[in-house]
């Protein structure tokens, strides 16, 4: 009888929509990250630009779990699907573009590995790592949303909207995710705060994209984030 494969330390959950230009490079960078045992979970959220064809050429790799949504639903929906498929001890969110560096996984998951944290946020606004200079008003908006979230959660985060969030897998799999798009960020922040999770924050580097390079988040998502902060801190349960 063959023994079951050992559980990987890390599941990297990658929500993906129309990232044909970067997805293969990103997956290779994830493979090269200095974590020996990891599962790569890619959820293609209805891409129409050739991303699926790129992924089809990579699908036979044993470390890759590929899930295809039949239509575009949004980042939050893709993450919910990816978290359900995760089998590692820790889950980390990785955007399909090249804004965040997988070489920093040990830094982000370190407090969980050390038994000090249940959840870790990677802050783009802490530490001495390089940060691409892009949009002033995005930074203002991010600061406002983080401040508003902190007022309700009583956390002192510096970057609530960051992509790099790591969780003990049993925690993220026990939390129902309702938001389909970018409202995932304030929703999950409110829910881990309500559950009294041990939350840490570490400084990370950031190589931001412009809209011409494929950035997708817009002002409507900011308005939705305000609603989500109020909803999941004041009214919603579960």
Buried (B, 14 or more C-beta within 10 A) or exposed (E): EEEEEEEBBBBBBBBBBBBBBBBBEBBEBBBEBEBEEBBBBBBBBBBEEEBBEBBEEBEEEEEBBBBBBEEBBBBBBBBBBBBBBBEBBBBBBBBBBBBBBBEBBEBBBBBBBEEEBBBBBBBBBBEEBEBEEBEEEBBEBBBEBBEBBBEBBEBEBBBBBBBBBBBBBEBBBEBEBBBBBBBBBBBBBBBBBBEEBBBBBBBBBBEBBEEEEBBBBEEEBBEBBBEBBBBBBEEBEE
